Amino acid sequence: MNKRLCFSCILSLLLSPVFAARDLDLEKLKEKAKEYSSSKGGDSSKKLEDLAVEPPKSRFIDSATKSLSEEDKRHILVHMKLANRHFSKKNYDKAKEEVNKVFERDPSHSGGHFMLAVIAGRMKDHLPAWYHITVAKEKDSGNKKIDDFITKLKTVSSEPDSPQWIPGIYNGIEIDASERIFDLLEKLLLDECSQNITSIESSDYQKQSSNKTNIELTFKARESLPGDKIISNLQKSNKSGIKTEENSSKNLKLTVTLNLNSENPNAKPIKGINDFINDLTEEMSEIAISNTEEGEPANGFQEIIYEISVRDFTSLNKFMRKISPFASKFILQNMDLAYVPGTQSTMWKAKIKVIYKV
């Protein structure tokens, strides 16, 4: 396998504003470095980064609603106006393009989701119509137009009993097990019950039938792990079944059943994978790929394993959703909590296997 280092990606990550140091006592760390080198009989000028730092035992979860900046509001206003202009001319593809630009700043924007629901309804694409109108209703529950649309939609399509999306996670309809498991983990890792999780491992997807897949998830902690709360969170998001294999103070092992295909049957072939990923990491500066292992293409597919550092799992999930259309599947092999070098901020270091269609 070929290995490639993406130094520019690492640099962009470490220089990104989201990795600003918090409450860092640099002088105290320098003093510890001197003590460390003295105890080892080494040079007192030993570099600070050579000092072994104890890995984090938990992470801070900011549950406060993120406010939009003035620049975000201007961006949304401009693109919603353009979307409305295209919509009024029934140029629906252009309208959807503009709404997707709105979602870049506000993925739960009620007006944008309402417009996409109406477009999907007119195209008789009922599942997307239900997804978008559900989000619009969640964000604007008193809007009579939304209620009227739901009433009309019910006359041609029943509301899904087990929708292929997770409330509160705005990545669209899940098409396979890869997207569902990443959405489940995003939802979990936004909840305070997950703050002591320091490691996550998952198995490959185990196909049970054409529309049922099992996957084993293992959560680990350096301190107490609230296993029952984690299970409850996952069960609320995934009603198709969770079996507990182990639930101890620092380890939780589960078998999760997903009512989705183990692979994406509609994956599109991609050429120039490395250029595609480089462009994607430039677009998403919060993603840093430190290493790749590339397998040789075989039978129309190519396996690539990425080692990725990222500040939060939500950003990682958005990155994977951009890869998803070209992947038969993608698997979070393992992910560990770590400190951003030189700071007390935490990040995730993940190893992800992607099976591309080529």
C-alpha positions, -999 to +999 in steps of 0.1 A: +000+000+000+012+035-008+014+061+020+011+098+015+015+126+040-008+157+037+012+183+055-007+212+041-039+197+056-023+193+090-010+229+089-044+243+080-060+224+109-036+235+135-037+271+123-075+271+121-093+294+146-113+265+160-081+252+175-073+283+196-057+274+230-079+277+260-066+285+295-031+273+285-005+280+312+026+279+290+051+288+317+038+259+338+042+235+309+078+247+303+086+242+339+073+206+336+094+201+305+125+211+325+116+188+353+111+160+328+144+164+311+162+167+344+147+135+357+158+117+326+193+133+328+187+150+294+192+185+281+171+211+300+164+228+266+143+197+255+115+209+232+081+214+248+064+192+223+086+162+233+070+163+268+046+134+272+011+147+280-015+126+297-043+119+273-077+136+279-102+119+301-132+139+288-142+167+266-163+198+269-197+197+251-212+231+242-249+225+241-257+262+236-275+271+204-250+286+179-259+321+168-255+332+132-230+360+125-241+390+105-221+377+075-240+344+078-273+363+078-264+382+047-253+350+030-286+334+038-307+364+027-290+367-007-292+330-015-328+326-003-338+356-026-321+338-055-338+305-046-372+322-045-366+338-079-357+304-095-386+288-077-411+313-090-399+305-125-401+267-118-364+264-123-362+239-095-327+226-099-313+261-096-336+268-066-322+237-049-286+248-056-293+281-039-311+265-009-281+242-004-259+273-002-282+285+026-278+252+044-240+257+044-246+284+071-279+272+086-286+235+079-320+237+096-333+268+079-370+265+079-377+285+048-352+265+028-366+231+040-402+243+032-392+252-003-375+218-009-405+200+006-428+218-019-404+210-048-403+173-038-441+172-035-445+186-070-421+160-083-441+133-064-409+125-045-427+119-012-399+107+012-378+138+007-410+159+010-416+143+044-380+149+055-379+186+045-414+194+059-406+177+091-375+199+096-395+230+086-422+221+111-396+215+139-382+250+134-414+269+126-442+251+143-467+279+141-465+284+103-500+277+088-485+271+054-465+243+067-495+227+084-515+230+052-488+214+032-486+185+057-524+180+054-521+179+016-491+156+017-510+131+038-536+127+011-509+112-013-484+097+011-484+083+047-461+098+072-431+075+076-432+053+108-394+048+108-379+077+089-345+074+073-331+104+092-324+114+128-342+144+144-318+172+151-292+159+126-295+178+093-276+158+068-306+147+047-321+112+041-297+083+049-292+060+020-272+032+036-257+019+069-226+041+066-246+073+067-269+060+095-241+050+118-223+083+114-256+102+120-262+081+152-227+089+165-231+126+157-263+127+177-247+108+206-216+129+207-236+161+209-252+148+241-236+154+276-238+116+283-209+112+259-184+136+274-163+108+290-161+087+258-124+087+248-124+059+222-149+044+197-143+013+176-166-003+151-167-035+131-174-039+094-210-039+084-226-074+087-253-078+061-284-097+076-307-092+046-313-068+017-325-041+041-310-050+074-274-046+087-257-052+120-226-034+133-206-038+165-198-006+184-173-004+213-171+027+235-142+032+260-135+057+287-107+065+311-132+075+337-167+063+345-188+056+314-227+061+317-235+030+296-273+031+303-276+067+292-256+061+260-278+031+252-309+052+258-296+079+235-289+054+207-323+037+211-342+069+207-324+076+175-324+041+161-355+021+169-346-010+149-327-026+177-296-025+200-282-055+219-258-050+248-228-073+247-209-056+276-216-027+299-190-020+325-176+011+341-152+019+313-163-003+284-196-006+265-200-030+236-232-030+215-246-047+184-267-022+165-292-032+139-299-008+111-328-011+087-307+000+057-285-017+031-249-024+041-237-007+009-247+021-013-261+005-044-261+038-063-225+048-057-211+068-086-176+061-101-150+087-093-117+095-111-089+114-095-097+105-059-066+123-045-074+155-063-110+153-051-099+148-014-073+176-016-100+200-029-124+189-002-098+194+026-091+229+012-128+236+013-132+222+048-102+236+067-113+219+100-103+185+084-067+173+085-056+141+068-022+130+082-018+097+063-035+075+037-031+039+028-042+032-008-052-003-020-050-013-057-083-010-076-100-043-081-134-053-096-144-017-100-136-006-064-107+008-044-101+008-007-084+038+009-078+042+047-075+078+060-061+090+093-080+122+101-078+148+129-108+169+134-121+192+162-156+178+163-175+148+149-201+170+132-174+183+109-162+148+102-197+136+094-202+165+069-169+156+053-180+119+049-214+130+035-195+147+006-176+115+000-207+092+003-220+096-032-188+080-046-184+053-019-199+018-017-194+022+021-173+039+047-164+026+081-151+043+113-125+017+123-115+036+154-114+071+168-096+084+199-098+116+219-066+136+220-053+171+228-046+196+200-008+199+202+003+227+225-032+234+238-058+220+263-084+218+235-095+183+225-099+168+190-107+134+175-081+113+157-100+089+134-091+060+111-117+056+084-119+030+056-136+041+024-145+017-005-147+039-036-164+029-068-139+036-096 
